[in-house]
Amino acid sequence: MKPSEFKAWRKDCKLTQEQAAKKLGLKKRTIQYYEKGKRDGKEFKIPKTTELACYAVSVRFNTAALKLWRQLIGHDRCQSW
């Protein structure tokens, strides 16, 4: 995951840096390093485990949104989704 992709993920999830840090179990400063791609002038790579955690957070957001949408339209018991 590239720094720009990480930042786009965070913004797509409508998370602040602090919120993203909390959801991923990281410090806010680490989120800032991920978004810059550097720490103290040196390349700072985003670990695969963090990329997978981002995916897990995204799936949870999408599932919650889908559940709410289904409730709003009266299809909360739809099994085909």
ABEGO torsion letter per residue (X at the ends): XBAAAAAAAAAAAGBBAAAAAAAAGBBAAAAAAAAAGBBGGBBBBBBAAAAAAAAAAAAAAAAAAAAAAAAAAGAAABAAX
